[in-house]
Amino acid sequence: MVTLDRSRFKRVQALRLVTVVILMFGFALSPASATEVREDEKGFHLGLKLLGSSLHVDDDEDADFYIKDDGGGLQLDVGYRFNPTSMLELSLGGANHETPDPGIDARIEIVQLFGHYRFSPDRAFRPYIKGGLGGYALRVDDGSAHWRVDGGGVALGGGFRYFFSPYFSLGLDITHNIIKYDRATIAIEGFSYEWEIDEDGSMTSLGVLFGYSF
């Protein structure tokens, strides 16, 4: 159902390269010490993420219907810091993807739970790595007809936040999701039918972060 071809692999590699360059640039510019913007050791973090996503769907673009790989959306992050380096984060959101028919909408919905390890907690520039589990739903809506596939998966990623004060930060995040779709549903005018499937999928997202820590 879903594969990652050579051109899409190159896009993913390009996103990773951009992230590495930004990380190196941030390290070069960050002050040696930033105690004036240090967070409390424990506390909550709220984040809003502007998301660009690539579904890596192996669809034929010459077909009458397909879902375009690239889309965009929003994600809300709620985290709790146990200490300066460790944080648990719940992410909720999704991204819209176009189809050839302007009357047919496609959307990927995401719920993820991550563990974060954050480097350089004493600096304004703070890179991190993360890993976790997720639930995913890919929906296609056509008026009164609705198709949906659901599944779970794992997610790995990383990025950075730059703190301008103890409370506010901006950053960049990249996440790759490996998905196993196991259920499909179709609903038409009050009638619905559900069946089991076994399909692999993946998704890569790049997000710009706006954060508030307290």
C-alpha positions as CSV (number, residue, x, y, z in Angstrom):
1,M,0.0,0.0,0.0
2,V,2.6,2.5,1.0
3,T,6.3,2.5,0.0
4,L,9.2,4.9,0.0
5,D,10.6,5.3,-3.5
6,R,14.0,6.8,-4.4
7,S,12.7,10.4,-5.0
8,R,10.8,10.4,-1.7
9,F,13.9,9.0,0.0
10,K,15.9,11.9,-1.3
11,R,13.3,14.3,0.1
12,V,13.6,12.7,3.5
13,Q,17.4,12.9,3.4
14,A,17.2,16.5,2.4
15,L,15.0,17.3,5.4
16,R,17.4,15.6,7.7
17,L,20.3,17.5,6.2
18,V,18.5,20.8,6.7
19,T,17.9,19.9,10.3
20,V,21.6,19.0,10.9
21,V,22.7,22.3,9.3
22,I,20.3,24.3,11.5
23,L,21.5,22.4,14.6
24,M,25.2,23.2,13.8
25,F,24.3,26.8,13.1
26,G,22.4,27.1,16.4
27,F,25.4,25.6,18.3
28,A,27.7,28.2,16.8
29,L,25.4,31.1,17.8
30,S,24.2,30.0,21.2
31,P,25.9,31.6,24.2
32,A,28.2,29.5,26.4
33,S,25.8,30.0,29.3
34,A,22.2,31.0,29.3
35,T,21.2,30.8,33.0
36,E,19.0,33.9,32.5
37,V,16.7,31.8,30.2
38,R,16.9,28.5,32.2
39,E,13.6,26.7,32.8
40,D,12.6,25.3,36.2
41,E,13.9,21.8,36.5
42,K,10.3,20.4,36.6
43,G,7.1,21.7,35.0
44,F,4.9,21.7,32.0
45,H,5.4,22.6,28.4
46,L,2.8,23.7,25.8
47,G,3.7,23.8,22.2
48,L,2.0,24.6,18.9
49,K,3.6,23.1,15.8
50,L,3.1,24.2,12.2
51,L,3.4,20.9,10.4
52,G,4.5,20.0,6.9
53,S,4.0,16.3,6.1
54,S,4.9,13.7,3.5
55,L,2.8,10.5,3.5
56,H,5.0,8.5,1.2
57,V,1.9,7.0,-0.5
58,D,2.8,4.9,-3.5
59,D,-0.1,6.1,-5.7
60,D,-0.1,6.5,-9.4
61,E,-0.5,10.2,-10.2
62,D,-1.9,9.2,-13.7
63,A,-4.8,7.5,-11.9
64,D,-8.2,9.1,-11.6
65,F,-7.8,9.4,-7.8
66,Y,-4.8,9.6,-5.6
67,I,-3.7,11.3,-2.4
68,K,-0.9,13.9,-2.8
69,D,2.2,13.1,-0.7
70,D,2.8,16.6,0.6
71,G,0.4,18.3,3.0
72,G,0.2,20.6,6.0
73,G,-1.5,21.1,9.3
74,L,-1.2,21.8,13.0
75,Q,-0.1,19.8,16.1
76,L,-0.6,20.6,19.8
77,D,2.1,19.3,22.2
78,V,1.7,18.9,25.9
79,G,4.8,17.9,27.9
80,Y,6.0,17.5,31.4
81,R,9.6,17.9,32.4
82,F,10.9,15.5,35.1
83,N,14.3,17.1,35.2
84,P,16.4,19.4,32.9
85,T,17.1,16.6,30.3
86,S,14.0,14.4,30.4
87,M,10.4,15.1,29.2
88,L,7.3,13.1,28.4
89,E,5.1,14.7,25.7
90,L,1.7,14.0,24.2
91,S,1.1,15.3,20.7
92,L,-2.3,15.6,19.0
93,G,-3.0,16.9,15.5
94,G,-3.0,16.1,11.8
95,A,-2.4,17.3,8.3
96,N,-4.6,17.8,5.2
97,H,-3.6,16.4,1.9
98,E,-5.0,17.3,-1.5
99,T,-6.6,14.9,-4.1
100,P,-7.2,15.6,-7.8
101,D,-10.9,16.2,-7.0
102,P,-11.4,19.5,-5.0
103,G,-14.6,18.0,-3.5
104,I,-12.7,15.1,-1.9
105,D,-10.6,15.8,1.2
106,A,-7.9,13.6,2.7
107,R,-6.5,13.9,6.2
108,I,-4.0,12.1,8.4
109,E,-4.9,12.3,12.1
110,I,-2.1,11.6,14.7
111,V,-1.9,10.9,18.4
112,Q,1.6,10.3,19.7
113,L,3.4,9.8,23.1
114,F,7.1,10.6,23.2
115,G,10.0,10.5,25.5
116,H,12.4,13.3,25.0
117,Y,16.1,13.5,25.9
118,R,17.3,17.2,25.8
119,F,20.9,18.2,25.5
120,S,22.5,21.4,26.8
121,P,19.9,22.4,29.4
122,D,22.1,25.3,30.5
123,R,22.1,26.9,27.0
124,A,19.5,28.9,25.2
125,F,19.9,26.5,22.2
126,R,18.7,23.1,23.3
127,P,18.7,20.2,20.8
128,Y,16.8,17.0,21.6
129,I,16.1,13.5,20.4
130,K,12.8,11.7,20.9
131,G,11.1,8.3,20.4
132,G,7.6,7.0,21.1
133,L,4.4,5.3,20.0
134,G,1.5,6.6,17.9
135,G,-2.0,6.0,16.6
136,Y,-2.8,7.1,13.1
137,A,-6.0,7.5,11.0
138,L,-6.0,8.3,7.3
139,R,-9.4,9.6,6.2
140,V,-10.9,10.4,2.8
141,D,-14.3,12.3,2.8
142,D,-16.5,12.5,-0.3
143,G,-19.7,14.2,0.7
144,S,-21.8,11.4,2.3
145,A,-19.2,8.7,1.8
146,H,-16.3,8.3,4.2
147,W,-13.3,6.0,4.0
148,R,-10.8,5.5,6.9
149,V,-7.8,3.3,7.7
150,D,-6.4,3.1,11.2
151,G,-3.3,1.7,12.8
152,G,-0.5,2.1,15.2
153,G,3.2,2.6,14.9
154,V,6.5,3.9,16.2
155,A,8.0,7.4,15.8
156,L,11.6,8.7,16.0
157,G,12.9,12.1,15.6
158,G,14.7,15.1,17.0
159,G,15.1,18.9,16.7
160,F,15.9,21.9,18.8
161,R,14.3,24.7,20.8
162,Y,15.8,28.1,21.3
163,F,14.7,29.9,24.5
164,F,14.4,33.6,24.4
165,S,13.2,33.7,28.1
166,P,12.5,31.0,30.8
167,Y,9.1,30.7,29.3
168,F,9.1,31.2,25.5
169,S,10.9,29.3,22.8
170,L,11.0,28.7,19.0
171,G,12.3,25.5,17.4
172,L,12.4,23.0,14.6
173,D,11.3,19.4,14.8
174,I,11.6,16.4,12.4
175,T,9.7,13.1,13.0
176,H,9.6,9.9,11.0
177,N,6.7,7.5,11.6
178,I,6.6,3.8,10.7
179,I,2.9,2.8,10.6
180,K,1.1,-0.6,10.5
181,Y,-2.5,-0.1,9.3
182,D,-4.7,-2.9,10.6
183,R,-8.3,-1.7,10.2
184,A,-10.4,-0.2,7.4
185,T,-13.9,1.4,7.5
186,I,-16.3,2.7,4.9
187,A,-19.4,4.6,5.8
188,I,-22.1,5.7,3.3
189,E,-25.3,7.5,4.4
190,G,-25.6,5.8,7.8
191,F,-24.3,2.4,6.7
192,S,-20.8,1.4,7.8
193,Y,-18.6,-1.7,7.2
194,E,-15.3,-2.5,8.9
195,W,-12.7,-5.1,8.1
196,E,-9.2,-6.0,9.1
197,I,-6.2,-5.1,6.8
198,D,-2.5,-5.6,7.0
199,E,-0.7,-2.7,5.3
200,D,2.5,-0.9,6.0
201,G,2.8,2.9,5.9
202,S,5.1,5.7,6.8
203,M,5.1,9.5,7.2
204,T,7.7,12.1,7.7
205,S,6.9,15.5,9.2
206,L,8.8,18.8,9.6
207,G,7.5,21.3,12.1
208,V,8.1,24.8,13.3
209,L,7.6,25.0,17.1
210,F,6.2,27.8,19.3
211,G,6.6,26.8,22.9
212,Y,5.6,28.0,26.4
213,S,7.2,26.4,29.5
214,F,5.9,26.9,33.0
